[in-house]
Amino acid sequence: MKIVGFLMLLCISFTNSYFMDRDLQPINENTVTYKYDRIDEVKRECAFVLDSALELKPGYNRMNGIGIKKELSFINGDWWQEANGVSLMPFDGRDVPNNSSTRLNLVSFWVSDVDRSHLSEKSVSVSGIVQMGITLEDSFVQKPYEGSPRFDIWPGQSQLSVLLQGIYTESQDNGGERVLCLLGNAMLPSRDPGSTDHWEWVKGFGYANEPPLLQDDQILLVLRYPKTPTLTNRAIRGSMRSLNPKSNLKYFDEVQISSGLGTSAKYEFSSDKIVSKACSPYPYKDNLMKGGIDIYKGLYFCLILKQFTQGEAMIVVPNWRCNGNDDFCSKLGPFGSDKEIKATNGSFKDVKLVLQDVQCEKELSRNNGDFSRVSAVFRAVSPSEKQFHAAQRTGLNNMTLSADGVWNSSSGQLCMVGCLGIVDVQGNGCKSRICLYLPLLFSIKQRSIIMGTISSIDESARSYFPLSFEKLVRPAEMWDQYATANLSYSYSKIDSAGAVLEKNEPFNVGTVIKKSLLKFPKLEDTQAFLFSLSLLSEDLTLHSSAFPDPIPKSRSSRTNIQMEIVSLGPLFGRYWSSGNGTISEEGTPYHSKTEYTEKQLLLNVSAQLTLTGTPDNNISVLFLEGLYDQHVGQMYLIGCRDVRASWRILHDSMDLEDGLDCLVEVVVTYPPTTSRWLVSPTARISISSQRTEDDPLYFSPIKLKTFPLMYRKQREDILSRRGVEGILRILTLSLAISCILSQLFYIRENLDSVPYVSLVMLSVQALGYSLPLITGAEAIFKRMETPESYESPSYDLQKSQWLQVIDYTVKLLVLVSFSLTLRLCQKVWKSRVRLLTRAPLEPHRVPSEKRVLLVTSTIHVIGYVIVLVIHSMKTSQRPLHGERFVDSTRNSQTLREWETELVEYVGLIQDFFLLPQIIGNLIWQIHCKPLRKLYFIGITVVRLLPHIYDYMRSPIPNSYFSEEYEFVNP
């Protein structure tokens, strides 16, 4: 019975662990019982709603609750109250830094239950919950617990949940509405009646644990939803007010609520008259259309637009063309500007645009072109607001433009009218024109896959300069329908890059030797031209951390480098045989030539360099174009940077190109693909300005050296290197076993010398073999955690069965070596016991290890102290830091520097394994040979081989994987 009970317990435990979601939280089952015990109160307070209600017609799935729950719930809308009134809740911003995220008033609402048992002609009973609060770095996406209402407050966050029950109705107001009228039950924060500051208690300490609360069930929430969302009627409007008198401590001023319906509701394109104000005649001739840019006109415009904007943000371009006053040129288009946006002085640094709720509807072709209607919401995001949270917001306010427009393949222009915030049915707030494009031609000054402008419809009464926005290209995105549309790159800085080449590559003996002996990433003769270009682009891409070159004495911050190759030669992005079918396949370009000419080895290249952690924030992104020399593995580039200065500085700088500073030189030096065992595989990046030091756009030169890199083909070499090192370990361990066996045979024939073999010496060797057996292989193959390392070994390494066989063989040989060493210790111990029994009155004739152990320990302690002193002298100019490694449980551990030195010194103790025997020979004054020459010479060779190998091999043998497969000291 005990066994059966134990098995049942295991089954229960397994079941509990199985029904857990991915966040390790139990699945939230619907255990809440919804009560409708306030029906009479609801009818009384909601009489004004019922008076205008229509008879419900159960269409599709509304009355079974599915439609109501899905379509009437919303998250992260906005709420606000009139200033200087009775606020709903306090907020503690004392510990919040001044440069923190924007303070947001967010509200989320969920319909929890629809009670068909209380269905009448005009209404049906529903239950719900609303969560609203003031937050800096959070959003209300998760539905709160419905068992009881709550109020929580801590620095930077206040949130209130209200349980609701009421009715759902429909009316003809405002072109047809769906209305929820609900009574709420909440735990409201209590105000201090004896103080002018209602929230005096927030200034104290410990309030978060037990804030003063008052239970209140006199709360009325009314939400109005448009039946059919359109351009001028797409907002959810709501209000929450207190039914208590103003003298009551539970009273608060009315709360206004705003949100959007999102894509769950079917949008109706019925605003042709308003759209025509902005887009008639179509296409609108803006500056981009007049410039004659090559833009996308294919069938997948909406699909591409959704893909590039979903969860992504577009950047706002500075008004560098503006010529007016500060108010005009610093305004963020039609959007409202808070203090953060105004502080940018028209540079709009870190200001973003998020495109939400994109919906498309294709119609019959007009003018022999594909025609689509498009709607969306443009949301402006302040610099401190997190992009992720901004993309989840749904409220309509002065930072949003509701847009509706047309796209036609004949022109490729998406022209839309924009309506600021919540507008009336007549569209009086629709005063903006939005033109958006998907370019096909790129250059050093045009790196956008989405570009557009927002301008005023009324040119005579413009209140802001046309606002430009864009989304930069990322080569990783060039693989879908957009990539098949004949994308191309126009090189315009090749002559300037040639001047950089001449300046940085003087002819000398070192260059000749470098070209003749070393090989660098280059086109492969065995591959088709476009495919070879794509493989070379992969090798030239950099994703690494870097540090200043040369390394400063004081420890500096690390710089993260992301260098993406945008185009190489005629290839834009990457080559996919199935995707780039429109590009004619070329044969091997140098297949029949025995020599390369200098011109053939210089390739046009463009790239995008992103630096994170540099002292100068204005050099965070560089657009690069120039030449790559396959002879020496160097890129000579001209860079353009978005300086993000104020609009006035940009306007007054006459040498800017489309608002970009293109007087930047960049040289990238790649490590060779050959001789990696002799040359450190690191890349070097040099960035300098061509401006004079008194120029406001000048910056100091930057020189960086990356962490070790690994090319595509070199990853395969790691397998062979690990195999070679594994075989060397097997050979050295086999040699050590042979030496131990020879010593065992030797002492069988020389019994008199056996007691004089030092047990301390044998213990040191046994310790070296026992550590991997006790702690596992991680003790031997300690994996150091570097910034470039991945947490898991490569797939190929894991799947390489022959490497696993080598690993198991090594472990078996370590076990054999340990066992034979213990056998040798046993032989020596027994011989001393026999010697002691033969001479009981002369114990001094039996060798003692006490003095040997004492002298050996003293020498090693003194040596370790000397090592620490020398190490501290060398590192006195930089702060102490620990060395990190990943243990067998994949947890990161940190060793202090003295611990690191101790680990290394333990290996040194094993190298000096003969020291105890030498000390013993001197103390015991023996006249025999306790050790065979083959034994101590062979073990010494075994100990020296790893050091010889480490000296000859590459400084960083494996920078790609997290584990360092070392040639282990056996």
Secondary structure, 3 states (H helix, E strand, C coil): CHHHHHHHHHHHHHHHHHCECCCCCECCCCCCCCCCCCHHHHHHHCHHHHHCECCCCCCCCCCCCHHHHHHHCEEEEEEECCCCCCCCCCCCCCCCCCCCCCCEEEEEEEEEEEEEEEECCCCEEEEEEEEEEEECCCCCCCCCCCCCCEEEEECCEEEEEEEEEEEEEEECHHHCEEEEEEEEEEEEECCCCCCCCCCHHHHCCCCCCCCCEEEEEEEEEEEEEECCCECCECEEEEEEEECCCCCCCCCCCCEEEEEECHHHCCCCCCCHHHHHHHHCCCCCCCHHHHCCCCECCCCCHHHHHHHHHCCCCEEEECCCCCCCCHHHHCCCCCCCCCHHHHHCCCCCCCCEEEEEEEEEEEEEEECCEEEEEEEEEEEEECCCCCHHHHHHCCCCCCCEEEEEEEEECCCCCEEEEEEECCCCCCCCCCCEEEEEECECEEECCECEEEEEEEEECCHHHCCCCCEEEEEECCHHHCCCHHHHCCCEECCCCHHHHHHHHHHHCCCCHHHHHHHHHCCCCCCCCCCCHHHHHHHHHHHHCEEEEEEECCCCCCCCCCEEEEEEEEEECCEECCCCCCCCCCCCCCCCCCCCCCCCCCCCCEEEEEEEEEEECCCCHHHCEEEEEEEEECCCCEEEEEEEECCCCCHHHHHHCCCCECCEEEEEEEEEECCCCCCCCCCCCCCEEEEEECCCCCCCCCCCCEEEEECCCCCCCHHHHHHHHHHHHHHHHHHHHHHHHHHHHHHHHHHHHCHHHHHHCCHHHHHHHHHHHHHHHHHCHHHCCCEECCCCCCCCCCHHHHHCHHHHHHHHHHHHHHHHHHHHHHHHHHHHHHHHHHHHHHCCCCHHHCCCCHHHHHHHHHHHHHHHHHHHHHHHHHCCCCCCCCEEEECCCCCEEEECHHHHHHHHHHHHHHHCCCHHHHHHHHHHCCCCCCCCHHHHHHHHHHHHHHHHHHHHCCCCCCCCCCCCCCCCCC
